[in-house]
Amino acid sequence: MHRHPYRPRRELATHTITNQPPPLVDYNAFATDTALAAALAREGGGWGAERARAYGAIAGGELLDLGFSANENPPMLHAFDRYGARIDEIEFHPAYHRAMQLAKEHGLHSLSWTADRPGAQVVRSALYYLHNQFEAGTACPLTMTHAAAPVLARFPEPGARWLDGVRAAAYDPRVIPAADKTGLTVGMGMTEKQGGSDVRTNTTVASATDRAGVFTLRGHKWFFSAPMCDLFLVLAREGDGLSCFVLPRWTEAGERNAIDIQRLKDKLGDKSNASSEVEFRDAEAYRIGEPGRGVATIIEMVAQTRLDCMLGSAGLMRQAAVQAIHHARHREAFGQRLADAPLMQEVLADLALESEAAIAYAMRLARAFEGATEHETHLARLATPVGKYLICKAAPAMVNEAQECLGGGGYVEESILPRLYRQAPLNSIWEGSGNVQCLDLLRALARNPDSIAALEAELDTAAGRHPAFDAHCAALHTRLGENADDTADARRLAGDIARALQAAILLTGDAPWVGEAFCAARLAPRRPDVYGTAGLGDAATPLIERAAVI
């Protein structure tokens, strides 16, 4: 159904429809995002502004409609054909395929590796953030395809045979061998029923065949992401250790590989995407990387997807804030416009502040991921788990607050907010929950002390800009030196590091007053328990104006 009917009747039998906001449709999601444009330029991606503008028009236009259709018509598993033969195919709504096509044509899966210039990761991150605001389910295969490319490139045997297809700016949904397709997508399988995040307990076994480099896998994966993809990076036990394998959907002989999809997951959100449980019945696979070094091989892919978790959550937060502000600017209650009511202003400004801090952090991290200097590499090692922890945890509460701004209208499916709310918890769970991220932070501090020096050098760029920031950083410096290995305190430490980095980025950005408001709201001794209690005062109106679309 088309969501934006032409000239609906507002003069009804019993009343005339008034005091309702106009539909927020057909707008350029990049051109209207001041914080994103500033971050793109600040982090070295200014050359990609026109790319972002072009995709912003698609995101706030066609993709908005596609997102509704793709999520209302989730994928269906067809395990067998009409004669009982095993096919393990997944049927998607045309809206899903169109969203994937648009994303791949614009390089959301590959621009970091194909643009070949500084800032490529930053520009690609901006596009991915825009996409997630309107259709987050397709982001799953896009992020894994993007993250798999450097792993395949680092190990040309066997990675080279698929690399061109993975990077190709073409979407080919046909269920045929990879060699016959114009473009490929990549999935991943790490966790099993008995271990979850503790992949050391994996029981899937790899056995060598009489063909060089070819193995068979026997076992299962509890979460096998995007099973319609053309190949997967999976972990399996080889001897006493875990190795990483490329598992194609088709064998070298052109037969369907023995990947039995047991079921598709019935998930809280992410409805347009297929997630599955599978069994491998001697499925053909190729080891990639050194034997017994599977986690080390796949960890680069995991790091890239964790950055995308932050970008995805930031996108959901941005769209939630946009929806709340748009509603409040066009709705009157108790004799005044909602956006002019002091109490509502505090809420909207707080949402805008949280949204900007999230995308500023994620875009800074995208630059660090390019690894131009040792400082950037060490910073990325520390900033990845703490950003994944804080930003992804902030999303559900923020989306819920935005729903409250709309009242009952934010709770019905005709609004985009219920979908955003169901999607919001995903990124804090996927690719390592909050505790996993905090333990990873402690590992980084213990094994890579240079990351502490990189963090403090980054914070020093904003020293003296705000007293609350200086006090926060001084206390953080003491804790990092004294009890950085305190496991029970790891969540608080991760949150404080992330908040310090967000403050430093905003204080040194295009609008330092935003950073000052952030320090007063998030770092001062009186920290808010819920949105709307930060006491933003005179900063409230400009924060709302900065975040508003129309």
C-alpha positions in Angstrom: 0.0 0.0 0.0 1.3 3.5 -0.8 1.8 5.3 2.4 1.2 8.8 1.2 -2.2 9.1 -0.5 -2.9 12.0 -2.8 -5.2 14.6 -1.3 -7.0 12.6 1.4 -10.4 14.0 2.5 -10.1 16.0 5.7 -13.8 17.1 5.9 -15.4 14.1 7.4 -19.1 13.6 8.5 -18.6 14.4 12.1 -15.5 16.6 12.2 -12.7 18.3 10.3 -9.2 17.0 10.7 -7.0 19.7 12.2 -3.9 20.0 14.4 -2.1 17.0 12.8 1.5 17.3 11.5 2.0 16.9 7.7 3.5 13.6 6.6 7.3 13.6 6.9 8.1 12.2 3.5 10.2 12.8 0.4 12.9 14.8 2.2 16.7 14.6 1.8 18.0 12.9 4.9 21.5 14.1 4.4 20.8 17.7 3.3 18.7 18.2 6.4 21.2 16.6 8.9 23.5 19.4 10.1 25.4 17.1 12.5 26.1 14.4 9.8 27.3 17.0 7.3 29.6 18.5 9.9 31.0 15.1 10.9 31.5 14.0 7.3 33.7 17.1 6.6 35.5 17.0 10.0 36.5 13.4 9.6 38.0 13.7 6.1 35.0 12.6 4.0 34.0 16.0 2.6 34.7 14.8 -0.9 31.8 12.4 -0.5 29.2 15.0 0.3 27.5 14.7 -3.1 27.3 10.9 -2.8 25.7 11.4 0.6 23.3 14.0 -0.7 22.2 11.6 -3.5 21.6 8.7 -1.1 20.0 11.1 1.3 17.3 11.8 -1.3 16.8 8.0 -1.8 16.7 7.3 1.9 14.1 9.9 2.8 12.1 9.0 -0.3 11.9 5.6 -1.9 13.7 3.8 0.9 11.2 5.1 3.4 8.4 3.3 1.5 10.4 0.2 0.9 11.1 -0.1 4.6 7.5 -0.4 5.5 6.7 -3.0 2.8 9.8 -5.1 3.4 9.0 -5.3 7.2 5.3 -6.0 6.7 6.2 -8.9 4.4 9.0 -10.9 6.1 11.0 -13.6 4.4 9.7 -17.2 4.1 11.7 -20.4 4.1 11.2 -23.0 1.4 13.3 -26.0 2.7 12.0 -28.4 0.0 10.7 -28.2 -3.6 7.3 -29.7 -4.6 9.0 -33.1 -5.1 10.6 -33.2 -1.7 14.1 -32.3 -2.8 16.1 -30.1 -0.5 16.5 -26.5 -1.7 16.8 -24.3 1.4 15.7 -21.2 -0.4 14.3 -18.0 1.2 11.7 -15.9 -0.5 11.8 -12.1 0.0 9.3 -9.4 -0.8 10.3 -7.3 -3.9 10.8 -4.3 -1.5 13.7 -6.1 0.2 15.4 -6.8 -3.1 15.0 -3.2 -4.2 16.4 -1.9 -1.0 19.4 -4.2 -1.4 19.8 -3.1 -5.0 19.9 0.6 -4.1 22.4 0.0 -1.3 24.8 -2.0 -3.4 24.6 0.3 -6.3 25.7 3.1 -4.0 28.5 1.2 -2.4 27.3 0.7 1.1 28.9 -2.8 1.0 32.2 -1.8 -0.5 33.0 1.9 -0.8 35.6 1.6 2.0 37.7 -0.7 -0.1 37.0 0.5 -3.7 37.2 4.3 -3.4 41.0 4.1 -2.7 41.4 7.5 -1.0 41.5 8.8 2.6 38.0 9.2 4.1 36.5 6.3 2.2 35.4 4.5 5.4 34.0 7.8 6.6 31.9 8.4 3.5 30.6 4.8 3.5 29.7 5.1 7.2 27.6 8.2 6.4 25.7 6.2 3.7 25.2 3.3 6.0 23.9 5.6 8.8 21.4 7.1 6.3 20.2 3.7 5.2 19.6 2.4 8.8 17.1 5.2 9.5 14.6 3.8 7.1 15.3 0.1 6.5 17.6 -1.6 9.0 17.0 -5.3 8.1 18.9 -5.1 4.9 21.8 -3.6 6.8 22.7 -7.0 8.2 23.9 -8.6 4.9 25.3 -5.2 3.8 27.5 -4.9 6.9 28.8 -8.5 6.8 29.6 -8.2 3.1 31.5 -5.0 3.8 33.3 -6.5 6.7 34.3 -9.7 5.0 36.1 -8.0 2.1 39.3 -7.2 3.9 39.5 -10.7 5.4 39.2 -12.2 1.9 41.7 -9.7 0.6 44.2 -10.5 3.4 44.1 -14.2 2.5 44.0 -14.4 -1.3 44.1 -18.2 -1.1 41.2 -18.9 -1.2 39.7 -15.4 -0.8 40.7 -14.1 -4.3 38.1 -16.3 -6.0 35.2 -14.4 -4.4 36.7 -10.9 -3.7 35.6 -9.2 -7.0 32.1 -10.5 -6.6 31.9 -9.3 -3.0 33.1 -5.8 -4.0 31.0 -5.5 -7.1 28.4 -2.8 -7.1 25.6 -5.2 -8.3 22.9 -7.0 -6.4 22.1 -10.5 -7.8 19.5 -12.4 -5.8 19.5 -15.5 -8.0 20.1 -18.8 -6.2 23.0 -20.0 -8.5 26.7 -20.7 -8.1 28.8 -17.6 -7.1 30.9 -17.9 -10.3 27.8 -17.2 -12.4 26.6 -14.1 -10.5 27.2 -10.4 -11.0 27.5 -9.6 -7.3 27.9 -11.6 -4.1 26.8 -11.1 -0.5 28.4 -12.6 2.6 27.0 -13.9 5.9 28.5 -15.2 9.1 28.1 -18.1 11.5 30.0 -18.1 14.9 27.7 -19.0 17.8 26.3 -22.4 18.7 23.6 -23.5 21.2 25.9 -24.5 24.0 28.2 -21.5 24.0 26.8 -18.3 22.4 29.5 -15.7 22.8 31.8 -18.3 24.2 32.9 -19.7 20.9 35.6 -21.8 22.5 32.9 -24.3 23.3 32.0 -24.7 19.6 31.5 -28.3 18.5 31.3 -28.0 14.7 34.1 -30.1 13.3 36.1 -29.5 10.2 37.6 -32.6 8.4 40.2 -32.4 5.6 39.4 -34.0 2.3 41.8 -35.4 -0.3 41.5 -32.2 -2.2 44.0 -29.5 -1.2 42.5 -26.8 0.9 39.0 -28.3 0.9 37.3 -29.4 4.1 33.9 -30.7 5.2 32.0 -29.2 8.1 29.7 -31.2 10.4 27.8 -29.4 13.1 25.4 -26.5 13.6 25.1 -22.8 14.1 22.5 -21.3 16.4 22.6 -17.9 14.8 23.4 -18.1 11.1 23.0 -14.6 9.8 21.5 -13.9 6.4 21.3 -17.5 5.1 20.4 -16.3 1.6 24.0 -15.0 1.1 26.4 -16.6 -1.3 29.1 -17.5 1.1 29.7 -17.4 4.9 32.6 -17.0 7.2 32.2 -19.6 9.9 34.2 -21.1 12.8 34.8 -24.8 13.2 37.0 -27.0 15.3 40.2 -28.3 13.6 42.2 -30.4 15.9 42.5 -28.7 19.2 41.7 -25.2 18.0 39.2 -23.2 16.1 39.8 -22.3 12.4 38.0 -19.9 10.1 36.4 -21.3 7.0 34.7 -19.9 3.9 31.5 -21.8 3.4 29.9 -21.3 -0.1 26.2 -22.1 -0.8 27.3 -24.1 -3.7 30.0 -26.8 -4.0 32.9 -26.6 -6.4 31.1 -29.3 -8.5 28.1 -26.9 -8.8 25.8 -28.7 -6.3 23.8 -27.1 -3.5 26.0 -27.3 -0.4 24.8 -29.4 2.6 23.6 -26.4 4.6 20.3 -27.4 6.1 18.3 -24.4 7.3 16.3 -25.7 10.3 14.2 -22.6 10.7 14.1 -18.8 10.4 14.2 -17.0 13.7 10.9 -15.2 14.8 12.6 -12.1 16.1 11.5 -9.0 18.0 12.5 -6.7 15.2 14.7 -6.9 12.1 11.7 -8.4 10.4 12.7 -7.8 6.8 16.0 -9.8 7.3 16.3 -13.6 7.6 18.2 -15.0 10.5 18.4 -18.8 10.9 19.5 -22.0 12.7 21.4 -24.4 10.4 23.0 -27.8 10.4 26.0 -28.6 8.3 26.0 -32.2 7.0 29.5 -32.5 5.7 29.2 -29.2 4.0 32.1 -28.2 1.7 34.3 -25.4 2.9 37.7 -23.8 2.5 40.0 -22.8 5.4 41.0 -19.1 5.4 43.9 -18.0 7.6 46.1 -20.2 9.8 44.8 -23.4 11.4 43.7 -22.9 14.9 43.7 -19.1 14.5 40.0 -18.8 13.5 39.0 -16.1 16.0 42.1 -14.0 15.1 41.1 -14.4 11.4 37.5 -13.4 11.8 38.1 -10.6 14.4 38.6 -8.0 11.8 35.2 -8.7 10.4 33.8 -8.5 13.9 35.4 -5.1 14.5 33.9 -3.7 11.3 30.5 -5.0 12.2 30.7 -3.4 15.7 31.3 -0.1 14.0 28.2 -0.7 12.0 26.3 -1.5 15.1 27.1 2.0 16.4 26.1 3.5 13.0 22.9 1.5 13.0 21.9 2.6 16.5 22.8 6.2 15.7 20.6 6.0 12.6 17.7 4.7 14.6 18.2 7.5 17.2 18.4 10.2 14.5 15.1 9.1 12.9 13.4 8.9 16.3 14.6 12.4 17.2 13.5 13.7 13.8 10.0 12.2 14.2 9.6 13.6 17.7 10.7 17.1 16.7 8.6 17.2 13.5 5.5 16.2 15.5 6.1 18.8 18.2 6.7 21.6 15.7 3.4 21.0 14.0 1.1 20.0 16.9 -0.6 22.3 19.5 -1.6 21.4 23.0 -2.9 23.4 25.9 -2.9 26.6 23.9 0.6 26.5 22.4 2.8 24.7 20.0 4.3 21.6 21.6 7.8 22.5 20.6 7.4 25.8 22.4 6.4 24.3 25.7 9.5 24.5 28.1 9.1 20.9 29.4 8.8 19.5 25.9 11.7 21.6 24.7 13.9 20.0 27.3 13.0 16.5 26.1 13.4 17.3 22.4 16.8 19.0 23.0 18.0 16.1 25.1 17.1 13.7 22.3 18.8 15.9 19.7 21.9 16.1 21.9 22.1 12.3 22.4 21.6 11.7 18.6 24.4 14.1 17.6 26.8 12.7 20.2 26.2 9.2 18.8 26.9 10.0 15.1 29.8 12.3 16.0 31.4 9.4 17.9 30.7 6.8 15.2 32.1 9.0 12.4 35.2 9.7 14.4 35.7 6.0 14.9 35.2 5.4 11.2 38.2 7.7 10.5 40.2 5.8 13.2 39.4 2.5 11.4 41.3 3.8 8.4 44.5 3.4 10.4 46.4 6.3 8.9 48.6 6.5 12.0 49.5 4.3 15.0 47.5 6.7 17.1 44.4 6.0 15.1 44.9 2.2 15.2 45.3 2.3 19.0 42.4 4.6 19.5 40.1 2.3 17.4 41.1 -0.7 19.5 39.8 1.0 22.7 37.0 3.1 21.3 35.3 0.3 19.5 34.0 -1.7 22.5 33.2 1.3 24.6 31.3 3.0 21.8 29.5 -0.3 20.9 28.5 -0.5 24.6 27.2 3.0 25.2 25.7 4.0 21.9 23.8 0.7 21.3 22.5 0.8 24.9 21.3 4.3 24.5 19.1 3.6 21.5 16.1 1.7 23.1 15.4 4.3 25.8 15.8 7.2 23.3 13.4 5.7 20.8 10.9 5.1 23.6 11.1 8.7 24.7 10.5 9.8 21.1 7.4 7.6 21.0 6.1 9.3 24.1 6.5 12.7 22.4 4.0 11.5 19.8 1.7 9.9 22.4 -0.5 7.1 21.0 0.4 8.0 17.5 3.9 6.8 18.1 2.7 3.4 19.3 0.7 2.4 16.2 2.2 0.7 13.2 1.3 3.4 10.7 4.1 5.4 12.4 7.7 4.3 11.8 8.4 4.5 15.6 7.2 1.0 16.6 9.6 -0.5 14.0 12.4 1.7 15.3 11.6 0.6 18.8 11.6 -3.1 18.0 14.9 -2.7 16.1 16.6 -0.6 18.8 17.7 -3.5 21.1 19.3 -5.5 18.3 22.7 -3.8 18.0 23.4 -4.0 21.8 22.9 -7.8 21.5 24.5 -8.6 18.1 28.3 -8.9 17.8 28.7 -9.1 21.6 26.4 -7.8 24.3 27.3 -5.1 26.8 29.2 -7.3 29.1 31.2 -8.8 26.2 32.2 -5.3 25.1 33.2 -4.3 28.6 35.4 -7.4 29.0 36.9 -6.6 25.6 37.7 -3.1 26.9 39.6 -4.7 29.9 41.6 -6.9 27.4 42.5 -3.8 25.4 43.7 -2.0 28.5 45.8 -5.0 29.6 47.3 -6.1 26.3 47.6 -2.8 24.5 48.7 0.0 26.9 49.3 2.2 23.9 45.6 2.5 23.6 45.4 4.3 26.9 48.0 6.8 25.6 45.9 7.2 22.4 42.8 7.8 24.4 44.4 10.5 26.6 46.0 12.2 23.6 42.5 12.3 22.0 41.0 13.8 25.1 43.8 16.3 25.4 42.6 18.0 22.2 39.7 19.4 24.2 41.4 20.1 27.4 40.4 23.4 29.0 37.2 23.7 27.0 34.8 23.0 29.8 35.4 22.5 33.6 33.2 19.4 33.8 35.1 17.8 31.0 38.4 18.5 32.6 37.2 17.1 35.9 35.8 14.0 34.2 39.1 13.4 32.4 41.2 13.8 35.5 39.1 11.3 37.4 39.2 8.9 34.4 43.0 9.2 34.2 43.3 8.2 37.9 41.0 5.2 37.4 42.9 4.0 34.3 46.1 4.0 36.3 44.7 2.4 39.5 41.9 -0.1 38.9 41.4 -0.5 35.2 41.2 -4.3 35.7 38.2 -4.1 38.0 35.7 -6.4 36.2 32.8 -5.3 38.4 33.4 -1.7 37.5 33.9 -2.3 33.8 30.5 -1.0 32.7 30.9 2.3 34.5 34.4 2.7 33.1 33.3 1.9 29.5 30.5 4.5 29.8 32.7 7.1 31.2 35.3 6.6 28.5 32.7 6.8 25.8 31.1 10.0 27.2 34.6 11.6 27.5 35.3 10.9 23.8 31.9 12.2 22.8 32.5 15.4 24.7 35.9 15.9 23.2 34.6 15.4 19.6 31.8 17.8 20.1 33.9 20.4 22.0 36.3 20.6 19.1 33.7 20.3 16.3 32.0 22.9 14.1 29.6 24.0 17.0 31.5 24.0 20.3 28.4 25.2 22.1 26.9 21.7 21.5 29.9 20.2 23.3 29.5 22.6 26.1 25.8 21.7 26.4 26.8 18.0 26.3 29.4 18.5 29.1 26.9 20.2 31.3 24.2 17.6 30.6 26.3 14.4 30.6 29.5 15.0 32.6 28.5 17.5 35.4 28.0 16.1 38.9 24.2 16.2 38.5 23.6 13.7 35.7 20.1 13.1 34.3 18.3 9.8 35.0 15.8 10.3 32.1 15.6 12.5 29.0 14.3 16.0 29.7 16.0 16.4 33.1 19.4 17.7 32.0 18.5 21.4 32.4 19.7 22.5 29.0 18.1 25.9 29.3 19.1 28.4 26.7 20.7 25.7 24.6 17.4 23.8 24.1 16.0 25.8 21.3 19.2 25.9 19.1 19.7 22.2 19.7 16.2 21.5 18.4 16.6 23.8 15.4 19.9 22.1 14.6 18.3 18.7 14.5 15.0 19.6 12.8 14.2 18.5 9.3 11.4 21.0 8.5 
